[in-house]
Amino acid sequence: MKIRYLFFITFFVISCINRNKKSEEKDFSRYKEPLIRINTYLVDKDSLLIEQYCKRRKLNMNLTLYGLWYKIYHKGTGDSAKVGKVANIKYRLKLLNGKVCYDSDSAGIMSFRIGYEDVESGLDKGIRMMREGDSAIFILPPSLAHGLLGDFDCIPPRSIIIYEVKLIKVTNN
């Protein structure tokens, strides 16, 4: 008798869990389209702001498929930056309004392992296009920078950031 009772309770609990999962899936589906529309709107808005910034500054920038704006304006002759190597850079990170958030003059040279998510994905992708001695400007939309939340310090939520970068050295470790 106890076994039947235990079996009945177990069956009841499992059926309730499955119903909740199905209702959660249905709830999410009604938000999918509005979220896609909002995201598309925000990406388009960010692109327009970057285009206007480049036009005002007379910057002739290139655009990658994943949304990174870049210009390598000084070519070096050193080793290429590759995944797994360590990049050592001088940099200035600022917002579109010109406010400098961070720079290597006050924080020192930045070192990070390329391809290991140690820095903003846009900076990592940009560095991979460089060689030792190159200087570049990268403009990162929020999706390639600090996203919806910012960095909880100097970079506000949903900020477009600009990196002025010089790749000093590429090392193995």
C-alpha positions in Angstrom: 0.0 0.0 0.0 2.8 2.4 0.9 4.5 1.7 -2.4 1.3 2.6 -4.3 1.0 5.8 -2.3 4.6 6.7 -3.0 4.2 5.9 -6.7 1.1 8.1 -6.9 2.8 11.1 -5.2 5.9 10.7 -7.4 3.8 10.6 -10.6 1.8 13.7 -9.5 5.0 15.7 -8.8 6.6 14.8 -12.1 3.4 15.8 -14.0 3.3 19.2 -12.3 7.0 19.8 -13.1 6.4 19.0 -16.8 3.4 21.4 -16.9 5.4 24.2 -15.4 8.2 23.7 -18.0 5.7 23.8 -20.8 4.0 27.0 -19.5 7.5 28.7 -19.1 8.3 27.8 -22.7 5.0 29.3 -23.9 5.6 32.5 -21.9 9.0 33.0 -23.4 7.8 32.6 -27.0 5.5 35.6 -26.7 8.5 37.8 -25.8 10.8 36.6 -28.6 9.6 38.8 -31.4 9.5 42.0 -29.3 13.0 41.4 -28.0 14.3 40.8 -31.5 12.7 44.1 -32.6 14.2 46.0 -29.6 17.6 44.5 -30.2 17.5 45.4 -33.9 16.5 49.0 -33.0 19.4 49.4 -30.5 22.0 47.9 -32.9 20.8 50.3 -35.7 20.8 53.2 -33.3 24.4 52.4 -32.1 25.5 52.2 -35.8 24.0 55.5 -36.6 25.7 57.2 -33.6 29.1 55.7 -34.6 28.6 56.8 -38.2 27.8 60.3 -37.0 30.9 60.3 -34.8 33.1 59.2 -37.6 31.7 61.8 -40.0 32.2 64.6 -37.4 35.8 63.5 -36.8 36.4 62.8 -40.5 37.4 59.3 -39.7 37.4 56.8 -42.6 36.8 53.6 -40.6 36.3 50.0 -41.8 33.5 47.8 -40.4 33.8 44.1 -39.7 30.9 41.6 -40.1 30.5 41.4 -36.3 30.2 45.2 -35.9 33.7 46.4 -35.0 34.7 49.7 -36.5 38.4 50.0 -37.0 41.3 51.8 -38.7 44.9 50.7 -38.5 46.6 54.0 -39.3 50.2 53.1 -38.6 51.7 49.8 -39.9 54.3 48.0 -37.9 56.7 45.3 -39.0 56.7 43.0 -36.0 55.0 39.7 -35.2 51.3 39.2 -35.9 48.9 39.0 -32.9 47.5 35.5 -32.8 45.3 33.5 -30.5 47.2 32.2 -27.5 49.9 34.8 -27.5 50.0 37.7 -25.1 49.4 41.2 -26.4 51.1 44.2 -24.7 49.4 47.5 -25.6 49.4 51.1 -24.9 45.9 52.4 -25.0 43.4 55.1 -24.3 39.7 54.1 -23.7 37.1 56.9 -24.1 33.4 57.4 -24.6 31.8 59.0 -27.7 31.6 62.3 -25.8 35.4 62.4 -25.4 35.6 61.5 -21.7 38.7 59.4 -21.1 37.8 56.4 -18.9 41.1 54.6 -18.8 44.6 54.9 -20.3 48.0 53.3 -20.1 49.6 56.6 -19.0 47.9 56.1 -15.6 47.2 52.4 -15.5 50.3 51.1 -17.2 50.7 48.9 -20.3 47.8 46.4 -20.6 48.8 42.7 -21.2 46.3 40.0 -22.0 46.1 36.6 -23.6 44.6 36.9 -27.1 41.4 34.8 -27.6 40.9 34.1 -23.9 38.1 36.6 -23.1 40.4 38.6 -20.8 39.2 41.9 -22.3 36.3 43.3 -24.3 35.5 41.0 -27.2 35.8 44.0 -29.6 39.3 44.8 -28.4 40.4 41.2 -28.7 39.0 40.9 -32.2 40.7 44.2 -33.2 44.1 43.2 -31.8 44.0 40.0 -33.9 44.2 42.2 -37.0 47.4 43.9 -35.9 51.2 43.4 -35.8 53.8 44.7 -33.4 54.2 48.4 -34.0 50.7 48.9 -35.4 48.6 51.8 -34.1 44.8 51.7 -34.5 41.4 53.1 -33.5 38.6 50.7 -32.6 35.1 51.7 -32.0 33.1 49.1 -30.1 29.4 49.1 -29.9 27.9 47.9 -26.5 27.6 44.3 -27.8 31.4 44.1 -28.2 32.2 46.2 -25.2 30.5 46.2 -21.7 27.0 45.6 -22.9 23.8 46.5 -21.0 25.5 47.1 -17.6 28.8 49.0 -18.3 31.7 48.2 -16.0 30.2 49.6 -12.8 33.0 52.2 -12.6 33.7 54.6 -15.5 31.8 53.1 -18.4 28.1 53.7 -18.2 25.5 51.1 -19.3 25.1 50.6 -23.1 28.1 52.7 -23.9 29.9 52.8 -27.2 33.6 52.9 -26.4 36.6 54.0 -28.4 40.1 52.4 -28.1 43.2 54.2 -29.4 45.7 51.4 -29.3 49.4 50.7 -30.1 50.5 47.1 -30.1 53.9 47.3 -28.4 54.8 43.6 -28.2 53.5 40.1 -28.8 54.9 37.4 -26.6 54.3 33.7 -26.0 53.6 34.1 -22.4 
